[in-house]
Amino acid sequence: MHKRRARGVAGLALSPRVLQFIAMAFSSIRLLVGTMTGNAQVVAEEIQFVLDKAGLGASVLPMDDASLDDIADGALIVICTSTYGSGDVPDNARAVYTLLTETRPDLSHVRFALFGLGDSTYPQTYNFGGKKFEAVMLELGAKPVLASHFHNASGGTLPEEECLPWADELAQSILALA
Ligand SMILES: Cc1cc2nc3c(=O)[nH]c(=O)nc-3n(C[C@H](O)[C@H](O)[C@H](O)COP(=O)(O)O)c2cc1C
């Protein structure tokens, strides 16, 4: 019987060995969403779709449903968050952000990526929500799998479109770890 292989990015066939490595290396890929009006949620769902097409299963979790364990349990974390107020993380991300900054868990075993959403009409605090999460993850020892990307709502592109090439790069970066 002919064995079927999962199709990866750019039509790459993923061997069962590579898929097994990915499954072992990360208990899962988890997209954590900080949002006020839903843009970051849509972005996370698009990234999930791209990862899924690459043979990489991922779950989407609003930050108000997330615990520290959901960050520290060995999953590969993809943070999608906007910025509100005067450079604050969104309301639904505040509890998790405070837990990270106050309890300061060791995240040196964690890999992460970050997609921020902001608006350059707030020049003093442009994308501070994402930048705050990026800073605390790095301080706690988490390792980025690729450079963070920051969407500008005044830049003329939709975040759910701008995230697609970044999500492709993310998939390739994860597969390159194998
Ligand atoms: C009241 C309000 C305050 C905002 N404050 C900031 C800010 O300080 N810095 C920034 O870069 N963007 C700011 N934004 C822009 C949002 O982050 C941006 O529109 C984003 O796409 C919203 O995504 P969301 O729907 O996932 O929350 C603000 C938007 C609103 C409506």
The ligand as a MOL file (V3000), in Angstrom:
LIG
                    3D

  0  0  0     0  0            999 V3000
M  V30 BEGIN CTAB
M  V30 COUNTS 31 33 0 0 0
M  V30 BEGIN ATOM
M  V30 1 C -9.0330 53.4180 22.0950 0
M  V30 2 C -7.8870 52.8590 21.2870 0
M  V30 3 C -6.5990 52.9830 21.7870 0
M  V30 4 C -5.5050 52.5030 21.0300 0
M  V30 5 N -4.2260 52.6840 21.5220 0
M  V30 6 C -3.1770 52.2950 20.7570 0
M  V30 7 C -1.8380 52.5580 21.1900 0
M  V30 8 O -1.5830 53.1320 22.2530 0
M  V30 9 N -0.8070 52.1440 20.3960 0
M  V30 10 C -1.0240 51.4970 19.2030 0
M  V30 11 O -0.0500 51.1580 18.5260 0
M  V30 12 N -2.2880 51.2260 18.7770 0
M  V30 13 C -3.3570 51.6100 19.5150 0
M  V30 14 N -4.6440 51.3470 19.0720 0
M  V30 15 C -4.8410 50.6420 17.7860 0
M  V30 16 C -5.1970 49.1620 17.9250 0
M  V30 17 O -4.1800 48.4230 18.5830 0
M  V30 18 C -5.4330 48.5840 16.5220 0
M  V30 19 O -6.5650 49.1960 15.9560 0
M  V30 20 C -5.5970 47.0850 16.4780 0
M  V30 21 O -5.7250 46.6540 15.1320 0
M  V30 22 C -6.8020 46.6110 17.2600 0
M  V30 23 O -6.7900 45.2030 17.2840 0
M  V30 24 P -7.8530 44.3430 18.1460 0
M  V30 25 O -9.1730 44.4180 17.4300 0
M  V30 26 O -7.3000 42.9310 18.1170 0
M  V30 27 O -7.9050 44.8760 19.5290 0
M  V30 28 C -5.7300 51.8380 19.7960 0
M  V30 29 C -7.0560 51.7160 19.3170 0
M  V30 30 C -8.1050 52.2190 20.0450 0
M  V30 31 C -9.5140 52.0880 19.4760 0
M  V30 END ATOM
M  V30 BEGIN BOND
M  V30 1 1 1 2
M  V30 2 1 2 3
M  V30 3 2 2 30
M  V30 4 2 3 4
M  V30 5 1 4 5
M  V30 6 1 4 28
M  V30 7 2 5 6
M  V30 8 1 6 7
M  V30 9 1 6 13
M  V30 10 2 7 8
M  V30 11 1 7 9
M  V30 12 1 9 10
M  V30 13 2 10 11
M  V30 14 1 10 12
M  V30 15 2 12 13
M  V30 16 1 13 14
M  V30 17 1 14 15
M  V30 18 1 14 28
M  V30 19 1 15 16
M  V30 20 1 16 17
M  V30 21 1 16 18
M  V30 22 1 18 19
M  V30 23 1 18 20
M  V30 24 1 20 21
M  V30 25 1 20 22
M  V30 26 1 22 23
M  V30 27 1 23 24
M  V30 28 2 24 25
M  V30 29 1 24 26
M  V30 30 1 24 27
M  V30 31 2 28 29
M  V30 32 1 29 30
M  V30 33 1 30 31
M  V30 END BOND
M  V30 END CTAB
M  END
